[in-house]
């Protein structure tokens, strides 16, 4: 688990594993291992670039039907095994439909999607195409989150800072180290890169809020019990070897991964346990920061026009 201030990139809390600490400088699952991101990559690689370029908005109609069939077998599958036909973009993301993600990748383009993740959002663990290998520029990687190796929880959580106000902020665990006489030994300045417009970031937050109300994270209790609004995205990888939830409120961002040290299926675990972990941590964190009593709301830029659609 990693808890970040999305407005600065400051790392506020880290849990590298469960149980008693086994030693010093041991592997931290929050910083070190690379795991496939599953559907948590969809808003970053696809929906955000498409919205920024005016290719989709909230109510764009998308096609939830098989992209193709091989010997009568439809592909790709959705998690619930059903196809809905026409759906709006907000619901396609909330329900994490694989069919619409594959089609949207064709619209955005693999080069644009990969560049946004790897270069703009600094997800350097992704593998560029090289020496005849496509690396992570494939449909499986960019639309379905099945990367060749994977990404770290730190990279993935930090990437979601872009939905705060359109600025990507690199995570920092210290600001400055000084010696006994006050001289600066190490300095880690807080920096940000404008990656999206404020309007696109707010639109994405509105769609990701729908994930927590009618979508794959609708079991989340944070908003119902504290009134603090929450947005986020779930992720599951092949054979349920990895579970993810990256979620955020107006003042805090928290990423949770769950899995085994050596990947093995977690198909016997019902639902997404990362949501429960997130719920418990964030309810405590919001009480500590006073967010639960501050009437927090996600910002809505005045240039973003709200309309009613049929």
C-alpha positions in Angstrom: 0.0 0.0 0.0 1.1 3.6 -0.7 -0.5 6.7 0.5 0.4 10.0 -1.4 -0.6 13.6 -1.2 -1.7 14.1 -4.8 -1.1 17.8 -4.7 2.6 17.5 -3.9 3.6 13.9 -4.6 4.7 13.5 -0.9 4.7 9.9 0.2 2.7 9.9 3.5 2.7 6.2 4.3 3.9 2.9 3.0 3.1 -0.7 3.8 5.6 -3.1 2.0 4.1 -6.4 3.2 1.9 -7.9 5.9 3.1 -9.3 9.2 6.2 -8.8 11.3 9.2 -7.2 9.6 11.7 -9.9 8.7 14.9 -7.8 8.3 16.5 -4.6 7.1 16.6 -3.5 3.4 14.3 -6.4 2.5 12.1 -6.3 -0.6 9.2 -3.8 -0.3 6.2 -4.8 -2.4 5.3 -1.1 -2.6 8.5 -0.1 -4.3 10.3 -3.1 -5.9 8.3 -5.8 -7.6 6.8 -5.3 -11.0 3.4 -6.8 -11.6 0.8 -6.5 -14.4 -1.5 -3.6 -13.8 -4.7 -5.1 -15.0 -7.6 -2.7 -15.7 -6.0 0.1 -13.5 -4.1 1.0 -16.7 -7.3 1.7 -18.7 -8.0 5.3 -17.5 -4.4 6.2 -17.9 -3.5 4.7 -21.3 -6.9 5.1 -23.0 -9.7 7.2 -21.5 -7.5 10.2 -20.4 -5.6 10.6 -23.8 -8.9 10.1 -25.7 -10.7 12.7 -23.6 -7.8 15.2 -23.8 -7.8 15.0 -27.6 -11.6 15.3 -27.9 -12.1 11.7 -29.1 -14.6 10.9 -26.3 -16.6 12.6 -23.6 -18.8 11.2 -20.8 -21.7 10.2 -23.1 -19.8 9.0 -26.2 -21.5 5.8 -27.3 -19.1 2.8 -27.4 -19.7 -0.8 -28.6 -19.6 -3.6 -26.0 -19.6 -6.5 -28.4 -16.8 -9.0 -29.3 -14.1 -7.4 -31.5 -13.7 -10.7 -33.3 -14.5 -14.4 -33.0 -12.1 -17.3 -33.6 -13.9 -20.6 -34.4 -17.0 -19.1 -32.7 -15.1 -18.1 -29.6 -15.7 -14.3 -28.9 -12.8 -12.1 -27.9 -12.1 -10.3 -25.7 -14.2 -11.5 -22.7 -15.6 -9.2 -20.1 -15.2 -10.1 -16.5 -18.9 -11.0 -16.0 -19.0 -12.9 -19.3 -21.7 -10.7 -20.9 -21.9 -8.2 -23.7 -24.2 -5.1 -23.5 -24.1 -3.6 -26.9 -24.1 0.2 -27.0 -22.8 1.8 -23.8 -21.7 5.3 -22.9 -18.0 5.9 -22.2 -18.5 6.6 -18.5 -20.2 3.3 -18.0 -17.7 1.4 -20.1 -15.0 2.6 -17.8 -17.0 2.1 -14.6 -17.8 -1.5 -15.6 -14.2 -2.0 -16.9 -15.4 -3.5 -20.2 -12.5 -5.1 -22.2 -14.3 -4.8 -25.6 -14.5 -1.0 -25.4 -10.9 -0.8 -24.2 -9.6 -2.7 -27.2 -11.6 -0.5 -29.6 -10.5 2.7 -27.9 -6.9 1.7 -28.2 -7.4 1.5 -32.0 -8.8 5.1 -31.8 -6.0 6.5 -29.5 -3.2 4.6 -31.1 -0.6 2.3 -29.5 2.2 4.8 -29.8 0.2 7.6 -28.1 -1.0 5.4 -25.3 2.4 3.9 -24.6 4.1 7.4 -24.7 1.6 8.8 -22.3 2.3 6.1 -19.7 6.0 5.7 -20.2 7.2 9.2 -20.9 4.6 11.6 -19.5 3.6 9.6 -16.4 7.1 8.1 -15.9 6.0 4.5 -15.7 9.6 3.4 -16.7 9.1 -0.2 -15.8 7.1 -0.6 -19.0 9.1 -2.2 -21.8 9.5 -0.2 -25.1 9.5 -2.0 -28.4 13.0 -3.0 -29.3 14.9 -5.6 -31.3 11.8 -6.9 -33.1 9.9 -7.3 -29.8 6.7 -5.2 -29.3 7.4 -4.9 -25.5 4.4 -3.3 -23.8 3.1 -1.6 -27.0 0.6 -4.5 -27.5 -3.1 -4.6 -27.1 -2.8 -7.0 -24.2 -0.6 -4.5 -22.3 -2.2 -1.2 -23.1 -5.9 -2.2 -23.3 -6.1 -5.2 -20.9 -3.2 -4.5 -18.5 -1.3 -7.7 -19.1 2.2 -6.2 -19.4 5.3 -8.2 -20.3 6.7 -7.8 -16.8 4.6 -5.2 -15.1 4.8 -1.9 -13.1 5.5 -1.1 -9.5 2.8 0.1 -7.1 4.8 3.3 -6.7 4.7 4.1 -10.4 1.0 3.2 -10.8 -0.2 5.1 -7.8 1.9 8.2 -8.7 0.4 8.1 -12.2 -3.0 8.8 -10.7 -1.9 12.2 -9.4 -2.6 13.4 -12.9 -6.3 13.3 -12.2 -6.1 15.8 -9.4 -5.6 18.9 -11.6 -3.9 17.5 -14.8 -0.4 17.7 -13.3 1.7 14.5 -12.9 3.8 14.7 -9.7 6.7 12.4 -9.1 6.4 10.7 -5.7 9.0 11.9 -3.1 9.8 10.3 0.2 12.0 13.1 1.5 12.5 16.8 0.7 15.9 17.6 2.2 18.7 16.1 4.3 20.9 18.5 6.2 24.1 18.0 8.2 24.7 19.0 11.8 25.7 22.6 10.8 22.7 23.0 8.5 24.4 22.4 5.2 22.2 20.7 2.6 23.4 17.1 1.9 20.6 15.9 -0.3 17.7 17.8 -1.8 14.6 16.4 -3.6 12.6 19.2 -5.0 8.9 18.8 -5.7 8.2 19.0 -9.4 5.2 18.6 -11.6 4.5 18.0 -15.3 1.4 19.3 -16.9 -0.1 16.2 -18.7 -3.8 17.0 -19.0 -6.0 20.0 -19.0 -7.8 20.7 -15.7 -11.1 20.1 -17.6 -9.9 16.6 -18.7 -8.7 15.8 -15.2 -12.1 16.8 -13.8 -14.0 14.8 -16.4 -11.8 11.7 -15.7 -12.4 12.1 -11.9 -16.2 12.3 -12.6 -16.0 9.1 -14.6 -13.8 7.4 -12.0 -16.2 8.4 -9.2 -18.8 6.3 -11.1 -16.5 3.3 -10.6 -17.1 3.6 -6.9 -20.8 4.1 -7.1 -22.2 1.8 -9.9 -19.0 0.1 -11.1 -16.5 -2.5 -10.1 -15.7 -0.7 -6.8 -19.3 -0.1 -5.7 -18.8 -2.1 -2.4 -16.6 0.9 -1.2 -18.0 2.3 2.0 -15.9 5.5 2.4 -18.3 7.9 0.8 -21.4 6.4 2.3 -20.0 6.4 5.8 -18.0 9.6 5.8 -19.4 11.7 3.0 -15.9 12.1 1.5 -16.2 11.7 -2.3 -13.9 9.0 -3.8 -12.8 8.0 -7.3 -10.7 5.1 -8.4 -10.2 2.0 -10.5 -9.9 -1.7 -9.8 -7.7 -4.1 -11.5 -7.4 -7.9 -11.8 -4.8 -9.8 -13.8 -4.9 -13.2 -15.5 -5.9 -16.1 -13.2 -6.5 -13.5 -10.5 -2.8 -13.5 -9.6 -2.9 -9.8 -8.8 -5.6 -7.5 -7.4 -5.4 -3.7 -7.4 -7.3 -0.7 -6.3 -6.0 2.8 -6.9 -8.4 5.3 -5.4 -8.4 9.0 -4.3 -10.3 11.7 -2.5 -9.9 15.4 -3.0 -6.9 15.4 -0.6 -5.4 11.9 -0.5 -4.4 9.2 -3.0 -4.0 5.5 -2.0 -2.8 2.6 -4.1 -3.3 -1.0 -2.9 -1.9 -4.2 -4.4 -2.5 -7.8 -3.2 -0.9 -11.0 -4.3 1.7 -13.6 -3.5 5.5 -13.2 -3.5 5.6 -15.8 -6.3 2.5 -15.2 -8.4 -0.3 -17.7 -8.0 -4.1 -17.5 -8.5 -6.3 -15.9 -5.8 -9.5 -17.2 -7.4 -10.7 -18.5 -4.0 -10.9 -14.9 -2.7 -14.2 -13.4 -3.4 -14.5 -9.8 -4.7 -11.5 -7.4 -4.6 -9.9 -7.4 -1.1 -7.9 -4.3 -2.0 -11.2 -2.2 -1.7 -11.6 -3.3 1.9 -8.0 -2.4 2.7 -8.4 1.0 1.1 -11.6 1.6 2.9 -10.1 1.0 6.3 -6.9 3.0 5.7 -8.7 5.9 4.1 -11.4 6.3 6.7 -8.6 6.5 9.4 -6.5 8.9 7.2 -9.4 11.2 6.5 -10.2 11.4 10.2 -6.6 12.3 10.9 -6.4 15.0 8.2 -9.8 16.4 9.0 -11.1 15.6 5.5 -14.1 13.7 6.8 -15.4 16.9 8.5 -14.3 19.5 5.9 -17.1 19.0 3.3 -14.5 18.1 0.6 -15.5 18.1 -3.0 -13.6 17.4 -6.2 -12.9 20.7 -8.1 -15.1 21.4 -11.2 -13.4 23.9 -13.5 -15.8 26.6 -14.8 -14.9 25.8 -18.4 -16.2 22.3 -18.1 -19.8 22.4 -19.3 -22.4 20.1 -17.6 -25.2 19.0 -19.8 -28.0 16.5 -19.7 -28.0 13.8 -22.3 -30.5 11.1 -23.3 
